[in-house]
Amino acid sequence: MRQGRTTLHFERGGFYADVENVNAMLCGRCGTRSVPGKMALKISAAVERLFRAGKDLDMTGISFHKLAS
Ligand SMILES: [Zn+2]
């Protein structure tokens, strides 16, 4: 495992959110990504807010989109 950055992708109810440049531990062999607990909680709370609002909220720095249908 090594320290690196990754993009997390979330999808729900016709919307998706991409969280870029997340510090994580990455495994070069199997591709496993591990985000430290505190950061994971912060991210899921921010993403939860976006899904609830159904739109981009400036301060999060997370890109939020409607899925093309
Ligand atoms: Zn591995």
N, CA, C, O and the ligand as a Tripos MOL2 file, in Angstrom:
@<TRIPOS>MOLECULE
protein
  277   275    70     0     0
PROTEIN
NO_CHARGES

@<TRIPOS>ATOM
      1 N           0.8490   -1.1870    0.0000 N.3       1 MET1
      2 CA          0.0000    0.0000    0.0000 C.3       1 MET1
      3 C           0.8870    1.2390    0.0000 C.2       1 MET1
      4 O           1.9180    1.2860    0.6710 O.2       1 MET1
      5 N           0.4640    2.2410   -0.7680 N.am      2 ARG2
      6 CA          1.2110    3.4990   -0.7720 C.3       2 ARG2
      7 C           0.2250    4.6590   -0.6670 C.2       2 ARG2
      8 O          -0.9540    4.5230   -0.9930 O.2       2 ARG2
      9 N           0.7310    5.8040   -0.2040 N.am      3 GLN3
     10 CA         -0.0740    7.0070   -0.1070 C.3       3 GLN3
     11 C          -0.2940    7.5730   -1.4970 C.2       3 GLN3
     12 O           0.6530    7.6750   -2.2760 O.2       3 GLN3
     13 N          -1.5260    7.9420   -1.8240 N.am      4 GLY4
     14 CA         -1.7790    8.5320   -3.1300 C.3       4 GLY4
     15 C          -3.0950    9.2930   -3.1220 C.2       4 GLY4
     16 O          -3.6890    9.5510   -2.0750 O.2       4 GLY4
     17 N          -3.5270    9.6410   -4.3270 N.am      5 ARG5
     18 CA         -4.7860   10.3490   -4.4540 C.3       5 ARG5
     19 C          -5.6960    9.5940   -5.4010 C.2       5 ARG5
     20 O          -5.2390    8.9550   -6.3480 O.2       5 ARG5
     21 N          -6.9940    9.6770   -5.1340 N.am      6 THR6
     22 CA         -7.9350    8.9540   -5.9570 C.3       6 THR6
     23 C          -9.2130    9.7690   -6.1180 C.2       6 THR6
     24 O          -9.4100   10.7800   -5.4430 O.2       6 THR6
     25 N         -10.0680    9.3190   -7.0100 N.am      7 THR7
     26 CA        -11.3720    9.9510   -7.2050 C.3       7 THR7
     27 C         -12.4540    8.9960   -6.7360 C.2       7 THR7
     28 O         -12.4780    7.8300   -7.1300 O.2       7 THR7
     29 N         -13.3440    9.4920   -5.8990 N.am      8 LEU8
     30 CA        -14.4680    8.6680   -5.4420 C.3       8 LEU8
     31 C         -15.7140    9.0620   -6.2090 C.2       8 LEU8
     32 O         -15.9560   10.2440   -6.4540 O.2       8 LEU8
     33 N         -16.4920    8.0850   -6.5820 N.am      9 HIS9
     34 CA        -17.6790    8.2960   -7.3970 C.3       9 HIS9
     35 C         -18.9080    7.8230   -6.6260 C.2       9 HIS9
     36 O         -18.9400    6.7050   -6.1110 O.2       9 HIS9
     37 N         -19.9060    8.6780   -6.5550 N.am     10 PHE10
     38 CA        -21.1560    8.3270   -5.8620 C.3      10 PHE10
     39 C         -22.3110    8.5080   -6.8220 C.2      10 PHE10
     40 O         -22.2930    9.4210   -7.6480 O.2      10 PHE10
     41 N         -23.3160    7.6540   -6.7280 N.am     11 GLU11
     42 CA        -24.4750    7.7410   -7.5970 C.3      11 GLU11
     43 C         -25.7310    7.4750   -6.8080 C.2      11 GLU11
     44 O         -25.7970    6.5340   -6.0170 O.2      11 GLU11
     45 N         -26.7360    8.3150   -7.0270 N.am     12 ARG12
     46 CA        -28.0140    8.0700   -6.3520 C.3      12 ARG12
     47 C         -29.1190    8.8620   -7.0160 C.2      12 ARG12
     48 O         -28.9440   10.0380   -7.3360 O.2      12 ARG12
     49 N         -30.2450    8.2260   -7.2230 N.am     13 GLY13
     50 CA        -31.4530    8.8920   -7.6730 C.3      13 GLY13
     51 C         -31.2670    9.7870   -8.8860 C.2      13 GLY13
     52 O         -31.8290   10.8810   -8.9390 O.2      13 GLY13
     53 N         -30.4800    9.3310   -9.8710 N.am     14 GLY14
     54 CA        -30.3390   10.0980  -11.0980 C.3      14 GLY14
     55 C         -29.2830   11.1910  -11.0420 C.2      14 GLY14
     56 O         -29.1450   11.9790  -11.9790 O.2      14 GLY14
     57 N         -28.5410   11.2370   -9.9450 N.am     15 PHE15
     58 CA        -27.4580   12.2010   -9.8340 C.3      15 PHE15
     59 C         -26.1600   11.4630   -9.5230 C.2      15 PHE15
     60 O         -26.1710   10.3670   -8.9630 O.2      15 PHE15
     61 N         -25.0460   12.0820   -9.8960 N.am     16 TYR16
     62 CA        -23.7910   11.5260   -9.4300 C.3      16 TYR16
     63 C         -22.8410   12.6250   -8.9950 C.2      16 TYR16
     64 O         -22.9360   13.7680   -9.4440 O.2      16 TYR16
     65 N         -21.9380   12.2640   -8.1290 N.am     17 ALA17
     66 CA        -20.9640   13.1990   -7.5790 C.3      17 ALA17
     67 C         -19.5800   12.5800   -7.6780 C.2      17 ALA17
     68 O         -19.3940   11.4000   -7.3810 O.2      17 ALA17
     69 N         -18.6120   13.3850   -8.0960 N.am     18 ASP18
     70 CA        -17.2290   12.9380   -8.1260 C.3      18 ASP18
     71 C         -16.4200   13.7540   -7.1320 C.2      18 ASP18
     72 O         -16.4280   14.9850   -7.1620 O.2      18 ASP18
     73 N         -15.7410   13.0650   -6.2730 N.am     19 VAL19
     74 CA        -14.8700   13.7280   -5.3080 C.3      19 VAL19
     75 C         -13.4390   13.4370   -5.7340 C.2      19 VAL19
     76 O         -12.9770   12.2980   -5.6680 O.2      19 VAL19
     77 N         -12.7390   14.4920   -6.1770 N.am     20 GLU20
     78 CA        -11.4020   14.2870   -6.7320 C.3      20 GLU20
     79 C         -10.3060   14.5740   -5.7160 C.2      20 GLU20
     80 O         -10.5180   15.2640   -4.7190 O.2      20 GLU20
     81 N          -9.1360   14.0300   -5.9950 N.am     21 ASN21
     82 CA         -7.9560   14.2720   -5.1640 C.3      21 ASN21
     83 C          -8.1730   13.9420   -3.6960 C.2      21 ASN21
     84 O          -7.8290   14.7220   -2.8070 O.2      21 ASN21
     85 N          -8.7490   12.7760   -3.4630 N.am     22 VAL22
     86 CA         -8.9260   12.3180   -2.0890 C.3      22 VAL22
     87 C          -7.6630   11.5780   -1.6680 C.2      22 VAL22
     88 O          -7.2130   10.6620   -2.3570 O.2      22 VAL22
     89 N          -7.0970   11.9790   -0.5400 N.am     23 ASN23
     90 CA         -5.9400   11.2550   -0.0200 C.3      23 ASN23
     91 C          -6.3730    9.8660    0.4050 C.2      23 ASN23
     92 O          -7.3370    9.7120    1.1540 O.2      23 ASN23
     93 N          -5.6690    8.8630   -0.0690 N.am     24 ALA24
     94 CA         -6.0380    7.4950    0.2560 C.3      24 ALA24
     95 C          -4.8040    6.6110    0.2140 C.2      24 ALA24
     96 O          -3.7730    6.9990   -0.3350 O.2      24 ALA24
     97 N          -4.9100    5.4330    0.7870 N.am     25 MET25
     98 CA         -3.8850    4.4240    0.6360 C.3      25 MET25
     99 C          -4.2870    3.5660   -0.5530 C.2      25 MET25
    100 O          -5.4090    3.0620   -0.6140 O.2      25 MET25
    101 N          -3.3650    3.4020   -1.4970 N.am     26 LEU26
    102 CA         -3.6800    2.6630   -2.7130 C.3      26 LEU26
    103 C          -2.8090    1.4180   -2.7940 C.2      26 LEU26
    104 O          -1.6320    1.4380   -2.4350 O.2      26 LEU26
    105 N          -3.4120    0.3350   -3.2730 N.am     27 CYS27
    106 CA         -2.6490   -0.8860   -3.5020 C.3      27 CYS27
    107 C          -2.3770   -1.0230   -4.9880 C.2      27 CYS27
    108 O          -3.3070   -1.1080   -5.7900 O.2      27 CYS27
    109 N          -1.0970   -1.0460   -5.3590 N.am     28 GLY28
    110 CA         -0.7100   -1.1530   -6.7580 C.3      28 GLY28
    111 C          -1.0160   -2.5130   -7.3500 C.2      28 GLY28
    112 O          -1.0690   -2.6550   -8.5710 O.2      28 GLY28
    113 N          -1.2180   -3.5120   -6.5110 N.am     29 ARG29
    114 CA         -1.4350   -4.8660   -7.0070 C.3      29 ARG29
    115 C          -2.8950   -5.1520   -7.3030 C.2      29 ARG29
    116 O          -3.2200   -5.6300   -8.3900 O.2      29 ARG29
    117 N          -3.7800   -4.8710   -6.3600 N.am     30 CYS30
    118 CA         -5.1860   -5.2620   -6.5660 C.3      30 CYS30
    119 C          -6.1030   -4.0540   -6.7310 C.2      30 CYS30
    120 O          -7.3000   -4.2150   -6.9720 O.2      30 CYS30
    121 N          -5.5480   -2.8300   -6.6000 N.am     31 GLY31
    122 CA         -6.3670   -1.6470   -6.8280 C.3      31 GLY31
    123 C          -7.2270   -1.2450   -5.6500 C.2      31 GLY31
    124 O          -8.0490   -0.3360   -5.7650 O.2      31 GLY31
    125 N          -7.0520   -1.9080   -4.5140 N.am     32 THR32
    126 CA         -7.8120   -1.5390   -3.3210 C.3      32 THR32
    127 C          -7.4690   -0.1190   -2.8930 C.2      32 THR32
    128 O          -6.2990    0.2650   -2.8720 O.2      32 THR32
    129 N          -8.5020    0.6680   -2.5500 N.am     33 ARG33
    130 CA         -8.3080    2.0280   -2.0810 C.3      33 ARG33
    131 C          -8.8690    2.1230   -0.6790 C.2      33 ARG33
    132 O          -9.9800    1.6620   -0.4180 O.2      33 ARG33
    133 N          -8.1200    2.7100    0.2090 N.am     34 SER34
    134 CA         -8.5850    2.8490    1.5750 C.3      34 SER34
    135 C          -8.5050    4.3100    1.9980 C.2      34 SER34
    136 O          -7.4220    4.8930    2.0420 O.2      34 SER34
    137 N          -9.6510    4.8920    2.3070 N.am     35 VAL35
    138 CA         -9.7110    6.2820    2.7420 C.3      35 VAL35
    139 C          -9.8040    6.2810    4.2640 C.2      35 VAL35
    140 O         -10.6630    5.6080    4.8330 O.2      35 VAL35
    141 N          -8.9240    7.0310    4.9270 N.am     36 PRO36
    142 CA         -8.9520    7.0860    6.3990 C.3      36 PRO36
    143 C         -10.3400    7.4550    6.9250 C.2      36 PRO36
    144 O         -11.0290    8.2820    6.3270 O.2      36 PRO36
    145 N         -10.7500    6.8490    8.0340 N.am     37 GLY37
    146 CA        -12.1080    6.9730    8.5650 C.3      37 GLY37
    147 C         -12.6360    8.3880    8.6820 C.2      37 GLY37
    148 O         -13.7620    8.6740    8.2760 O.2      37 GLY37
    149 N         -11.8170    9.2800    9.2410 N.am     38 LYS38
    150 CA        -12.2690   10.6560    9.4450 C.3      38 LYS38
    151 C         -12.6000   11.3280    8.1180 C.2      38 LYS38
    152 O         -13.6200   12.0040    7.9900 O.2      38 LYS38
    153 N         -11.7250   11.1330    7.1320 N.am     39 MET39
    154 CA        -11.9210   11.7220    5.8130 C.3      39 MET39
    155 C         -13.1340   11.1050    5.1320 C.2      39 MET39
    156 O         -13.9140   11.8080    4.4910 O.2      39 MET39
    157 N         -13.2950    9.7960    5.2690 N.am     40 ALA40
    158 CA        -14.4330    9.1070    4.6530 C.3      40 ALA40
    159 C         -15.7480    9.6600    5.2050 C.2      40 ALA40
    160 O         -16.7130    9.8380    4.4620 O.2      40 ALA40
    161 N         -15.7790    9.9250    6.4930 N.am     41 LEU41
    162 CA        -16.9890   10.4750    7.1220 C.3      41 LEU41
    163 C         -17.2890   11.8750    6.6020 C.2      41 LEU41
    164 O         -18.4360   12.2080    6.3050 O.2      41 LEU41
    165 N         -16.2450   12.6850    6.4970 N.am     42 LYS42
    166 CA        -16.3820   14.0480    6.0000 C.3      42 LYS42
    167 C         -16.9380   14.0470    4.5790 C.2      42 LYS42
    168 O         -17.8460   14.8110    4.2510 O.2      42 LYS42
    169 N         -16.3780   13.1770    3.7480 N.am     43 ILE43
    170 CA        -16.7950   13.0900    2.3530 C.3      43 ILE43
    171 C         -18.2290   12.6050    2.2490 C.2      43 ILE43
    172 O         -19.0160   13.1700    1.4890 O.2      43 ILE43
    173 N         -18.5820   11.5730    2.9940 N.am     44 SER44
    174 CA        -19.9400   11.0540    2.8580 C.3      44 SER44
    175 C         -20.9580   12.0680    3.3690 C.2      44 SER44
    176 O         -22.0760   12.1290    2.8580 O.2      44 SER44
    177 N         -20.5860   12.8610    4.3690 N.am     45 ALA45
    178 CA        -21.4970   13.9120    4.8500 C.3      45 ALA45
    179 C         -21.6900   14.9830    3.7820 C.2      45 ALA45
    180 O         -22.8070   15.4540    3.5700 O.2      45 ALA45
    181 N         -20.6080   15.3690    3.1080 N.am     46 ALA46
    182 CA        -20.6860   16.3930    2.0590 C.3      46 ALA46
    183 C         -21.5120   15.8860    0.8800 C.2      46 ALA46
    184 O         -22.3390   16.6150    0.3320 O.2      46 ALA46
    185 N         -21.2800   14.6370    0.4970 N.am     47 VAL47
    186 CA        -22.0070   14.0550   -0.6290 C.3      47 VAL47
    187 C         -23.4910   13.9240   -0.2840 C.2      47 VAL47
    188 O         -24.3620   14.1670   -1.1200 O.2      47 VAL47
    189 N         -23.7540   13.5430    0.9400 N.am     48 GLU48
    190 CA        -25.1350   13.4350    1.4170 C.3      48 GLU48
    191 C         -25.8670   14.7770    1.2930 C.2      48 GLU48
    192 O         -27.0290   14.8210    0.8870 O.2      48 GLU48
    193 N         -25.1810   15.8630    1.6450 N.am     49 ARG49
    194 CA        -25.7670   17.2050    1.5190 C.3      49 ARG49
    195 C         -26.1040   17.5300    0.0770 C.2      49 ARG49
    196 O         -27.1570   18.0980   -0.2130 O.2      49 ARG49
    197 N         -25.1930   17.1620   -0.8330 N.am     50 LEU50
    198 CA        -25.4170   17.4330   -2.2550 C.3      50 LEU50
    199 C         -26.6300   16.6680   -2.7750 C.2      50 LEU50
    200 O         -27.4820   17.2290   -3.4650 O.2      50 LEU50
    201 N         -26.6950   15.3940   -2.4390 N.am     51 PHE51
    202 CA        -27.8210   14.5980   -2.9220 C.3      51 PHE51
    203 C         -29.1380   15.1300   -2.3630 C.2      51 PHE51
    204 O         -30.1630   15.1180   -3.0440 O.2      51 PHE51
    205 N         -29.0980   15.5910   -1.1290 N.am     52 ARG52
    206 CA        -30.3140   16.1170   -0.5200 C.3      52 ARG52
    207 C         -30.7350   17.4270   -1.1840 C.2      52 ARG52
    208 O         -31.9210   17.6710   -1.4030 O.2      52 ARG52
    209 N         -29.7340   18.2770   -1.5040 N.am     53 ALA53
    210 CA        -30.0240   19.5590   -2.1460 C.3      53 ALA53
    211 C         -30.3890   19.3540   -3.6160 C.2      53 ALA53
    212 O         -31.1220   20.1540   -4.1980 O.2      53 ALA53
    213 N         -29.8720   18.2760   -4.2120 N.am     54 GLY54
    214 CA        -30.1360   17.9920   -5.6220 C.3      54 GLY54
    215 C         -29.4370   18.9490   -6.5570 C.2      54 GLY54
    216 O         -29.8230   19.0790   -7.7190 O.2      54 GLY54
    217 N         -28.4040   19.6260   -6.0600 N.am     55 LYS55
    218 CA        -27.6440   20.5590   -6.8900 C.3      55 LYS55
    219 C         -26.2580   20.7740   -6.2970 C.2      55 LYS55
    220 O         -25.9640   20.3760   -5.1700 O.2      55 LYS55
    221 N         -25.4230   21.4170   -7.1000 N.am     56 ASP56
    222 CA        -24.0740   21.7420   -6.6890 C.3      56 ASP56
    223 C         -24.0820   22.7530   -5.5550 C.2      56 ASP56
    224 O         -24.8290   23.7300   -5.6010 O.2      56 ASP56
    225 N         -23.2760   22.5330   -4.5600 N.am     57 LEU57
    226 CA        -23.0940   23.5190   -3.5020 C.3      57 LEU57
    227 C         -21.6400   23.9720   -3.5790 C.2      57 LEU57
    228 O         -20.7140   23.1680   -3.4730 O.2      57 LEU57
    229 N         -21.4640   25.2730   -3.7650 N.am     58 ASP58
    230 CA        -20.1330   25.8160   -4.0740 C.3      58 ASP58
    231 C         -19.0150   25.3680   -3.1450 C.2      58 ASP58
    232 O         -17.9080   25.0700   -3.5930 O.2      58 ASP58
    233 N         -19.3030   25.3230   -1.8660 N.am     59 MET59
    234 CA        -18.2010   25.1790   -0.9120 C.3      59 MET59
    235 C         -17.6120   23.7800   -0.8230 C.2      59 MET59
    236 O         -16.5580   23.5880   -0.2150 O.2      59 MET59
    237 N         -18.2690   22.8170   -1.4120 N.am     60 THR60
    238 CA        -17.7810   21.4580   -1.2060 C.3      60 THR60
    239 C         -16.6040   21.0930   -2.1060 C.2      60 THR60
    240 O         -15.7960   20.2350   -1.7490 O.2      60 THR60
    241 N         -16.4990   21.7430   -3.2820 N.am     61 GLY61
    242 CA        -15.4480   21.3610   -4.2110 C.3      61 GLY61
    243 C         -15.6820   19.9990   -4.8390 C.2      61 GLY61
    244 O         -14.7690   19.4000   -5.4070 O.2      61 GLY61
    245 N         -16.9130   19.5150   -4.7320 N.am     62 ILE62
    246 CA        -17.2600   18.2230   -5.3210 C.3      62 ILE62
    247 C         -18.0780   18.4880   -6.5710 C.2      62 ILE62
    248 O         -19.0160   19.2840   -6.5340 O.2      62 ILE62
    249 N         -17.7390   17.8320   -7.6900 N.am     63 SER63
    250 CA        -18.5350   18.0410   -8.8880 C.3      63 SER63
    251 C         -19.7730   17.1440   -8.8320 C.2      63 SER63
    252 O         -19.6910   15.9480   -8.5540 O.2      63 SER63
    253 N         -20.9030   17.7580   -9.1030 N.am     64 PHE64
    254 CA        -22.1960   17.0950   -8.9320 C.3      64 PHE64
    255 C         -22.9630   17.2150  -10.2270 C.2      64 PHE64
    256 O         -23.0910   18.3140  -10.7660 O.2      64 PHE64
    257 N         -23.4730   16.1200  -10.7380 N.am     65 HIS65
    258 CA        -24.1130   16.1230  -12.0550 C.3      65 HIS65
    259 C         -25.3860   15.3110  -12.0510 C.2      65 HIS65
    260 O         -25.5840   14.4050  -11.2420 O.2      65 HIS65
    261 N         -26.2460   15.6740  -12.9930 N.am     66 LYS66
    262 CA        -27.4230   14.8510  -13.2680 C.3      66 LYS66
    263 C         -27.0010   13.8050  -14.3050 C.2      66 LYS66
    264 O         -26.3290   14.1320  -15.2830 O.2      66 LYS66
    265 N         -27.3920   12.5620  -14.0890 N.am     67 LEU67
    266 CA        -27.0970   11.5130  -15.0580 C.3      67 LEU67
    267 C         -27.8370   11.7650  -16.3460 C.2      67 LEU67
    268 O         -29.0230   12.0950  -16.3310 O.2      67 LEU67
    269 N         -27.1500   11.6130  -17.4650 N.am     68 ALA68
    270 CA        -27.8150   11.7160  -18.7640 C.3      68 ALA68
    271 C         -28.7750   10.5460  -18.8960 C.2      68 ALA68
    272 O         -28.4170    9.4080  -18.5920 O.2      68 ALA68
    273 N         -29.9790   10.8170  -19.3430 N.am     69 SER69
    274 CA        -30.9450    9.7220  -19.4470 C.3      69 SER69
    275 C         -31.3240    9.4750  -20.9060 C.2      69 SER69
    276 O         -32.1280    8.5890  -21.1940 O.2      69 SER69
    277 ZN         -3.8750   -5.3240   -2.6690 Zn       70 ZN70
@<TRIPOS>BOND
     1     1     2 1
     2     2     3 1
     3     3     4 2
     4     3     5 am
     5     5     6 1
     6     6     7 1
     7     7     8 2
     8     7     9 am
     9     9    10 1
    10    10    11 1
    11    11    12 2
    12    11    13 am
    13    13    14 1
    14    14    15 1
    15    15    16 2
    16    15    17 am
    17    17    18 1
    18    18    19 1
    19    19    20 2
    20    19    21 am
    21    21    22 1
    22    22    23 1
    23    23    24 2
    24    23    25 am
    25    25    26 1
    26    26    27 1
    27    27    28 2
    28    27    29 am
    29    29    30 1
    30    30    31 1
    31    31    32 2
    32    31    33 am
    33    33    34 1
    34    34    35 1
    35    35    36 2
    36    35    37 am
    37    37    38 1
    38    38    39 1
    39    39    40 2
    40    39    41 am
    41    41    42 1
    42    42    43 1
    43    43    44 2
    44    43    45 am
    45    45    46 1
    46    46    47 1
    47    47    48 2
    48    47    49 am
    49    49    50 1
    50    50    51 1
    51    51    52 2
    52    51    53 am
    53    53    54 1
    54    54    55 1
    55    55    56 2
    56    55    57 am
    57    57    58 1
    58    58    59 1
    59    59    60 2
    60    59    61 am
    61    61    62 1
    62    62    63 1
    63    63    64 2
    64    63    65 am
    65    65    66 1
    66    66    67 1
    67    67    68 2
    68    67    69 am
    69    69    70 1
    70    70    71 1
    71    71    72 2
    72    71    73 am
    73    73    74 1
    74    74    75 1
    75    75    76 2
    76    75    77 am
    77    77    78 1
    78    78    79 1
    79    79    80 2
    80    79    81 am
    81    81    82 1
    82    82    83 1
    83    83    84 2
    84    83    85 am
    85    85    86 1
    86    86    87 1
    87    87    88 2
    88    87    89 am
    89    89    90 1
    90    90    91 1
    91    91    92 2
    92    91    93 am
    93    93    94 1
    94    94    95 1
    95    95    96 2
    96    95    97 am
    97    97    98 1
    98    98    99 1
    99    99   100 2
   100    99   101 am
   101   101   102 1
   102   102   103 1
   103   103   104 2
   104   103   105 am
   105   105   106 1
   106   106   107 1
   107   107   108 2
   108   107   109 am
   109   109   110 1
   110   110   111 1
   111   111   112 2
   112   111   113 am
   113   113   114 1
   114   114   115 1
   115   115   116 2
   116   115   117 am
   117   117   118 1
   118   118   119 1
   119   119   120 2
   120   119   121 am
   121   121   122 1
   122   122   123 1
   123   123   124 2
   124   123   125 am
   125   125   126 1
   126   126   127 1
   127   127   128 2
   128   127   129 am
   129   129   130 1
   130   130   131 1
   131   131   132 2
   132   131   133 am
   133   133   134 1
   134   134   135 1
   135   135   136 2
   136   135   137 am
   137   137   138 1
   138   138   139 1
   139   139   140 2
   140   139   141 am
   141   141   142 1
   142   142   143 1
   143   143   144 2
   144   143   145 am
   145   145   146 1
   146   146   147 1
   147   147   148 2
   148   147   149 am
   149   149   150 1
   150   150   151 1
   151   151   152 2
   152   151   153 am
   153   153   154 1
   154   154   155 1
   155   155   156 2
   156   155   157 am
   157   157   158 1
   158   158   159 1
   159   159   160 2
   160   159   161 am
   161   161   162 1
   162   162   163 1
   163   163   164 2
   164   163   165 am
   165   165   166 1
   166   166   167 1
   167   167   168 2
   168   167   169 am
   169   169   170 1
   170   170   171 1
   171   171   172 2
   172   171   173 am
   173   173   174 1
   174   174   175 1
   175   175   176 2
   176   175   177 am
   177   177   178 1
   178   178   179 1
   179   179   180 2
   180   179   181 am
   181   181   182 1
   182   182   183 1
   183   183   184 2
   184   183   185 am
   185   185   186 1
   186   186   187 1
   187   187   188 2
   188   187   189 am
   189   189   190 1
   190   190   191 1
   191   191   192 2
   192   191   193 am
   193   193   194 1
   194   194   195 1
   195   195   196 2
   196   195   197 am
   197   197   198 1
   198   198   199 1
   199   199   200 2
   200   199   201 am
   201   201   202 1
   202   202   203 1
   203   203   204 2
   204   203   205 am
   205   205   206 1
   206   206   207 1
   207   207   208 2
   208   207   209 am
   209   209   210 1
   210   210   211 1
   211   211   212 2
   212   211   213 am
   213   213   214 1
   214   214   215 1
   215   215   216 2
   216   215   217 am
   217   217   218 1
   218   218   219 1
   219   219   220 2
   220   219   221 am
   221   221   222 1
   222   222   223 1
   223   223   224 2
   224   223   225 am
   225   225   226 1
   226   226   227 1
   227   227   228 2
   228   227   229 am
   229   229   230 1
   230   230   231 1
   231   231   232 2
   232   231   233 am
   233   233   234 1
   234   234   235 1
   235   235   236 2
   236   235   237 am
   237   237   238 1
   238   238   239 1
   239   239   240 2
   240   239   241 am
   241   241   242 1
   242   242   243 1
   243   243   244 2
   244   243   245 am
   245   245   246 1
   246   246   247 1
   247   247   248 2
   248   247   249 am
   249   249   250 1
   250   250   251 1
   251   251   252 2
   252   251   253 am
   253   253   254 1
   254   254   255 1
   255   255   256 2
   256   255   257 am
   257   257   258 1
   258   258   259 1
   259   259   260 2
   260   259   261 am
   261   261   262 1
   262   262   263 1
   263   263   264 2
   264   263   265 am
   265   265   266 1
   266   266   267 1
   267   267   268 2
   268   267   269 am
   269   269   270 1
   270   270   271 1
   271   271   272 2
   272   271   273 am
   273   273   274 1
   274   274   275 1
   275   275   276 2
@<TRIPOS>SUBSTRUCTURE
     1 MET1         2 RESIDUE 1 A MET
     2 ARG2         6 RESIDUE 1 A ARG
     3 GLN3        10 RESIDUE 1 A GLN
     4 GLY4        14 RESIDUE 1 A GLY
     5 ARG5        18 RESIDUE 1 A ARG
     6 THR6        22 RESIDUE 1 A THR
     7 THR7        26 RESIDUE 1 A THR
     8 LEU8        30 RESIDUE 1 A LEU
     9 HIS9        34 RESIDUE 1 A HIS
    10 PHE10       38 RESIDUE 1 A PHE
    11 GLU11       42 RESIDUE 1 A GLU
    12 ARG12       46 RESIDUE 1 A ARG
    13 GLY13       50 RESIDUE 1 A GLY
    14 GLY14       54 RESIDUE 1 A GLY
    15 PHE15       58 RESIDUE 1 A PHE
    16 TYR16       62 RESIDUE 1 A TYR
    17 ALA17       66 RESIDUE 1 A ALA
    18 ASP18       70 RESIDUE 1 A ASP
    19 VAL19       74 RESIDUE 1 A VAL
    20 GLU20       78 RESIDUE 1 A GLU
    21 ASN21       82 RESIDUE 1 A ASN
    22 VAL22       86 RESIDUE 1 A VAL
    23 ASN23       90 RESIDUE 1 A ASN
    24 ALA24       94 RESIDUE 1 A ALA
    25 MET25       98 RESIDUE 1 A MET
    26 LEU26      102 RESIDUE 1 A LEU
    27 CYS27      106 RESIDUE 1 A CYS
    28 GLY28      110 RESIDUE 1 A GLY
    29 ARG29      114 RESIDUE 1 A ARG
    30 CYS30      118 RESIDUE 1 A CYS
    31 GLY31      122 RESIDUE 1 A GLY
    32 THR32      126 RESIDUE 1 A THR
    33 ARG33      130 RESIDUE 1 A ARG
    34 SER34      134 RESIDUE 1 A SER
    35 VAL35      138 RESIDUE 1 A VAL
    36 PRO36      142 RESIDUE 1 A PRO
    37 GLY37      146 RESIDUE 1 A GLY
    38 LYS38      150 RESIDUE 1 A LYS
    39 MET39      154 RESIDUE 1 A MET
    40 ALA40      158 RESIDUE 1 A ALA
    41 LEU41      162 RESIDUE 1 A LEU
    42 LYS42      166 RESIDUE 1 A LYS
    43 ILE43      170 RESIDUE 1 A ILE
    44 SER44      174 RESIDUE 1 A SER
    45 ALA45      178 RESIDUE 1 A ALA
    46 ALA46      182 RESIDUE 1 A ALA
    47 VAL47      186 RESIDUE 1 A VAL
    48 GLU48      190 RESIDUE 1 A GLU
    49 ARG49      194 RESIDUE 1 A ARG
    50 LEU50      198 RESIDUE 1 A LEU
    51 PHE51      202 RESIDUE 1 A PHE
    52 ARG52      206 RESIDUE 1 A ARG
    53 ALA53      210 RESIDUE 1 A ALA
    54 GLY54      214 RESIDUE 1 A GLY
    55 LYS55      218 RESIDUE 1 A LYS
    56 ASP56      222 RESIDUE 1 A ASP
    57 LEU57      226 RESIDUE 1 A LEU
    58 ASP58      230 RESIDUE 1 A ASP
    59 MET59      234 RESIDUE 1 A MET
    60 THR60      238 RESIDUE 1 A THR
    61 GLY61      242 RESIDUE 1 A GLY
    62 ILE62      246 RESIDUE 1 A ILE
    63 SER63      250 RESIDUE 1 A SER
    64 PHE64      254 RESIDUE 1 A PHE
    65 HIS65      258 RESIDUE 1 A HIS
    66 LYS66      262 RESIDUE 1 A LYS
    67 LEU67      266 RESIDUE 1 A LEU
    68 ALA68      270 RESIDUE 1 A ALA
    69 SER69      274 RESIDUE 1 A SER
    70 ZN70       277 GROUP 0 **** ****
